[in-house]
Amino acid sequence: MQVFKRFYIFFLFLLLGGCGIFRAEVDSKGGFSDSFTDVSEISLSSSEDFRVGMLLPLSGAAQKQGEGLKNAALMALEDVRNPNLVLQFYDTQSTASGARIAAENALNQNVRLILGPLTSEEASAIAPVARLRGVPVIAFSTSADFLQPGIYTLGLLVDEQVNRIVSFAAAQGRQRLALLVPDNKTGMAAARAAVKAAESKGITVSRIAFYPPSTSDFSAILKQMTDYANRSGRVNSLKNELQRRGDEESLRQLRQLKTIDSIGEVDFDAVLIPEYGARLTSAVSMFGYYDVFAPDVQFLGTSVWDVSSLNHETTLRGAWYPVMSRSYSGYFVNKYNNLFKEKPSSLYSLAYDAVALSSAVSKNQDKDVNEVLTDAGGYSGMNGAFRLFANGTNQHSLDIMEIRAKGNYVIDAGPKKFDTEQEFFEEAAYSATPVEQPKIYGKNPAAVYRELFGNMQ
């Protein structure tokens, strides 16, 4: 089912505040204007109303993101043209306590669905009260910490990204994967997802290196990970032997080895680095310092690569990473820019899709809200196809991008629709020790193995 329709309309929506309602309209210049209306002037509900509470950080540290999400929600409300969809905004003040108060206010005003909040801390704070009242939540966080039945997120999760890029690399013939990940929850989640994806595709995770999340110096950890001491030791031994022989052929070979610092290949043909910005470029350049280059080793990333300009990094040309589908991103970016005079963050499109999804739910009021939200066929939005699962996780249509000198290109488009007969990336227990345990650097191996595989002998 299509969640959105692309047309421009004049619209009215109700926002329940502390003592009044805001009427939002499209003004003559194509922007939005708010006018205050006393509650007594307007009927607050009808038997067909589907009331949705949107919890956003409209003040505090994340106010800019909150305003952008609100703007995108207004765009969606304009496009869906659903007179029975009532959208009410509540300020979380960018805090967990503010989110809890906002959720309680929304629930007391009889919302049937909550969109937001933005962060995992805020979502964790509202989950108990929302579940107690039987009202589903669709947050925008990229964390999976708070997810449970009835508490969903539209945020792009680490597991899904890693599964997509590892599966694609395996399909291209890459057989042995190394991981360079931060020593924090995100890094461990990426490692866990990579091991699971590799196992499902019949490939091997051979090495996992953990680095301090704030570091910019990858020299020591990558020297270990690439086995550079042994590889450089081999070439030094060979040079010494050729020098000792001293014959003409040996001296000729010695001249050929003058610019060679190591001998022997690393035991992986792809490396995943879920990092961005200066730390990413620093790590990749250090791989080159230790004689590890593409295409012998394929560099892989996650969607955070999309926020960095990497085309000038010659070492990363030809590297791959996943992003949410760009199916309708042009429409979204252009309309948002025209209305609000700024380029939108990709985050804002999640609010658009959430409101459009709410509209679809409102048209199925004879069904349980959770049943509609988790329809196996999923929905189509600004970021292509997406769907929610009963455990709170999700699936997006992810494109694979390749970094090239003149720009990044889609080399493998995500699906236009989903297979309704198969759940995505189901949780699976590791019933046995893997045939080959990955070598661990920068962290206690036993602790890592317990995290990845459970108790192992």
N, C-alpha and C positions, 0 to 999 in steps of 0.2 A: 504494500500500500504506500502511496506517495504521501509524505507528511506535509509538504509545502506546495504552494502554488505561486507562480511568479506573476503578480499583477499589482498595480498600485491602486489604493483605495483610500477613501476618507473613513476614519474609524473612531470609535469611542471605546474607552475602557475605564473601569472603575478601580481605584486604588484606595483601599481602606486604611486610613491613617489613625492617629490617636483620637481625633474628634471630627474627622471629615473625610471627604472623598476627593481625589484628584481626577479631573477629566483631562485626558491627554488627546490632543488633536494635531493633525498635520496642518501647519499654517500655510499661508499663501506662498511662502518662499520655499516650501518643501521641507521645512524643519518641524520640530515638535514644540508645542507650547503647553504649559500646565496651568490650569485655572482651578481655583479652590471652590468647592461647592459644599454647602452645609448638608449634613447627613439627611436632614428632614426633607430635602428637596428631591431626593431620588430613592426609589425602592432599592433596598440592599440585596434582594435576592428574588428569584423566581423558581418555580419547580424544575426548570430546565437548566438553571445556572450550574456551571462547573467551575468552582472557585479554586484558584491555584495561588498559593503563597510563594513568593520568590524572595529568598533570603540572600541578601547581598551586602558586601562591605561598602555602604554608601558614605561612611565616614571612617576615620582612622587610617592606619598604615596602608591599607589596600584600597583606599577610596578610588583611585584612578581605575583600577581593574573593575571595581564594583560599578562605576559609572559606565564603563564600556560594555559590561555585561547587560546593564539595564538598557542601554541604547539598542543593543542587538535584540533584546527581548521586545522592545517597542517595534522594531522593524518586522519581526516575525508576527507580532500581533496584527500589524497592518496587513501583511501578506495573506494570512490564513483567513481573514474576514469571517470570524466565527462569533456571532452575537451572543452565544451562550457561554463563551470562555471569559471568565472574569479573573484578571491578573492583579494581585495585590503585592506590593513591595514592602519589605521589612528590612531595616538596617541592622546588620550584625555588629556594627562598630569595629569590625576587623578583629574581634575577640571571641573566644569560646563562650564566655559568660554572656556576651551580647547576642550571640547566635542562639543560645538557649532561651533567653528572654524573647527574642524575635520569633522563635518556633512556638513558644507557648502562646504568644499573642495571635499568631496565625491559626493555630489549632483552636483557640477560643473563638475565633471568627469563622470557624467551620470550613476551613480549606479541606479539599479532598486529595490534594497532592502538593508536596513541597518541592520546589526547585532551588538548588543550592543547598548549603552554603558553598563557599569557595575552597576552604582548606580542610585538611583531614582532622585537625583539632576541633574546628567548628562542627564538622559533620559528626565526629564522635560525641560531642556534647549534646547534640539534638537527637541522636539515634534512639536513646531509651524512651524519651517522651513521645516521639513519633510512633515507635512500635507499640507503645502502650495504648495509644489512641487509634492504632490501625491505619495510619496515614503514610503512604509510601514517600520516600525521599529520593530525589535524583540530584546528587551533588556534582560539583565540577572538579573535584580533586583528582590528582593522578596517583594518589596513594590507595592501596588496597586494605589498609589497616582496619577501617571501620565497616567494611562491606559485610553484609549479611542479608538474609531474606527480607525484602521490603526496603532495604537501604542500598541504593544503587549509586553508580557514578557514570557520567558520560566522559570523564577524563580518560586520556590515553594511558593505559597501564603498562608498566615495564614488561610484564609477562607477555603481553600481546606483541609488543614491538620486538622483543628478543626472539620469540617464536617465529615471527614473520621473517626476520632477516636471517636467522640461522637456517630455517627451512629453505629459503631461497638460495643461500650459499651452498647448501647440501645438494640442491637440484642442479647447481652449476658445476658439481664435481668436487667441491671442497670436502675433505675427509677428516681433517684434524684441526680442531679449533682451540685457540688460546684466548684467555680472557684477561684484560687489564681493567680492573674495577676499583672504585673507591672502597675503603674499609669502613662502610657504614651500611645502614639498612638497604639503601638503594643498590649498592654494590652487591650485597648478598642476594637480594631479590633477583638481580640480573644474572648472577651466577647460577642460582637455583633454576631459573627459567631456561638458561642456556643448556644446562645439563639435561633437563627434561626434554627440551626440543631436540638436542643431539641424539638422545636415546631413542626418541620416536622416529628419527630419520636414519638411524643406523650409522651415525658418525661418532667421533670420539672427541671429548674435551680433554686435551693432553696437559694443559698448564693453566693455572689461575694465579695471577699476581694481584695482591691487594696493596694499595698505596694510601697514605694519609690524605683525606679528602681535600685538605687545604694546600697540599704541596704543589710546587711547580718544578721540582727537581726529580726527574724520573731515572736519572743515570744509574743509581745503585740497583733499583728493583729490576730495571730492564737488562742490566748486565747479567743478573742472575737468570732472569726469565729466558733470555736468548742464549744462555750457555756460552757467553762470549769468552770467558777465561779459557775454556777448553778449546774453543774454535780458534782463538788467536794463538793459543799455545801450540797448536798443530802447525800453523804456518811459521811460527818462530823456530820450532824444532826443525822443520824442513829447510828453512833458510840457513840455519846453523850447519846442518848436514851438507848442504850444497856448498857452503863456504869451506867446510872442512875438506871436501873432495878436491875442489880447486881446479878440476879439468875444464876444458872449454865448454862442453855441453852443460856441466853443472853451473858454470858462471852465466851461461846464456839463460838457463832456467831461473837463476837467481835474479837476473835483471827483469825478467818477466814478473816476478813476484814482488818487485820493489813497491808497487802501489797497493798490494793486497795485504790486508790486515788479519784476515781470518779465513779458515778453510772449513767446509762442512756446512750443511744446511740445518736450519732449525727443524724441530720435529712437529711443526704445525704449518698449515697452508692458509690459515685465515685467523685473524685476531679481531675480537670485538672490544671496542672502547666506548662505553657509554658516558662520554665526557664532551665538553664543548669549550669554545673560546681559547684562551691562552694555554690552559692546561692540555687541551687536546693537541694543539700544534706543537707544544713542547714535547709531549709524549711521542708523537709521530716522528719528529725530527730526531729524537733519541734512538728510535728504531733504526733510522737510517745511519746514525753514527755507529751502531753495532751491526751494520751490514745486513739489515733485514729490509727488503724492498718489495714493492709490488712490481710485476704481477705474481712473483713467486709466492708471496703472502698477500692475501686479499684483506684489505682493511674494511671493517664493518662498524657501523655506528647505530645510534638510535635517533629518534626524532629531534633530540636536542641539537644535533648537527645542523638542523635547518635554521637555527638562529645565528649561525656563524657564517661569515663569508670565507669559504674554503677553496675557492677556485684558484687562488694564487698560490696555494700550497701544492707544489708539484708532487710531493710524496703522496698526497691524498687523491690525485687524479685517478679516476677509475674506481674509487672507493664507493661503497653502497650503504644506504641507510633508508629506513622506512619513514613515511609521513602519511597522515590522513589524506584520503583522496582529494584531489583538487577539482572534483567534478563541477561544482558550482561556486568555487571560490572567487572567480572573477565577478560574478553577479553580486556576491555578498560584499566584497571589498569596494566595488564601485558604488553601490548604493549607500553603504555606510559612509564612505568618503564624501559623497554628495550631500548627505544629510547632516553629518557631524563635522565635516571639514578636517578629518584626520584619517590616516590609514589605520584600520583596526588590527588588533592582535588576533592571532589565530584562536586564542582562548575565547574570544567573544562569540565566535560562531557556535560554540557549545550552547550558549544561552538561546540563540536563535533556534537551534534544533530542539532544545528542551521545550520551548514554548510551542513549536510546531507539533511535537509529540503530544503535548498536553491537549492540543486541539483534537488530535486523532482519538485520544482517550475519551474526551468529552462527547464524542459522537458514538461511543459504545457504552453508555451508562447502564445498559442492562447487564453488563459483564463486570466481574471483579476488576478493579483497577490494576492490580498486579498481573492478572491474566493478560490484559491488553498490553501492558508494558513489556512483558516477556514473550510476546508473539514470536514464534520461531522464525518466521519469515523476515522479521526485522522491519526497518523503515529506511526511507531515503531522506537525506538532509543536505545541508551545505557542504558537509564533509563526506558525501557519498553514503553508501549503505552503512547501517549500524544496527545493533540489537543489544538488548539487555538480557542477562541470564538470572535465574532465580536466586543464585547465591550473591548477587550484587555486582558481579563482574560484567564485562561487556566485550563486544567485538566491533571493530571498525573496518571499513574497506581501506586497506593500507597499500599505497603505491611504494615501489622500490625506486629510489633515486640514485643516479650515478653522477659523481662529481666530474665535471669536465672544465676545460680552461675557459670556455665562453659561457658557462652556465650549467646548472644541474638539470638532468633530463630523467623523465620517467622511463625506466627500462622494463618494468613489469607492473602493469596496472592492477589495482585491487579488484575484487569481484564486484559486479554490479548488483548482485543479490546473493543470498546465502543459501547453503544446502540445509533445508529444514529437517533433514533426517539425521544430522550429525551435530552434536554439541561441540563447541569450539574449545580445544585445549583443556580438556577435563583434568581436574586434579587427579593425580595418580601417585600411589604410594610406591616407594622403592622397596621391592621385596627382596632384593639381593644386592650384594656388592657388585659394582660394575666390573667388567672384565679387566679394564685398565683404570686405576684410580688416577685422577689428575695430580700432577706435581703442584704443590702449593708454595707460594712465596709471599713474604710479608705478613704472614699470619700463622698461628698454630695449626698445623695440618689436621690434627685430631678434632679440633673444634670446628673446622670447616667441614670435615667429613660428616660430623654429627648434624650440622645444619643442612647439608645437601642430601645425605643418604640415611639419616637416622643412626642408630647405634650399629657400628660396624666393628667386626673383629679385626 
